[in-house]
């Protein structure tokens, strides 16, 4: 643990104090505009394969019962196409080396590809809290903690990898966590 603290401390010194600071009002104003309320890109991609975020699934899908198992929100979706060893070359630019290796090693391996949807959604309370604390959240001097944060992401527009790691560590996972 001491070794980890030394590494984090050394990393913190290398990053500089400005990367520990909260967002400015101008930066935070992007949340909910060109960025989602939690800091992701709102726009889709140029190819049209990733759509614009329009709010996600704000309500439970049909068939979901409180306390029950999650249900498929898109039960009628069918694959747009299926990538196999035979047609992998056609899609190679969109495949990782690991996926290509799987297709080569296992001839029966198939990758059904569905319509991309951006279903992530939080409550308005989480969006408001993220916006509010984006102006106050700071890394501690050694980078080994976060001050001035709430229940939303502390760094919705991370300035460096350490802030991104803290976003992951402190992400909202429900009130029962």
Protein Blocks (a to p, Z undefined) as FASTA:
>chain_A
ZZmmmmmmmmmmmnopmlmpccdfklmmmgoplpcfkopafbdcfkopaccdehiaabdc
ehiaghiacddfblmbccfbdcdfklmmmmmmmpcfklmmmmmmmmmbccdddddddfbc
cdfklmmmmmmmmmmgccdfkopacehiafbdfblbafbfklmmmmmmmpcebjkZZ
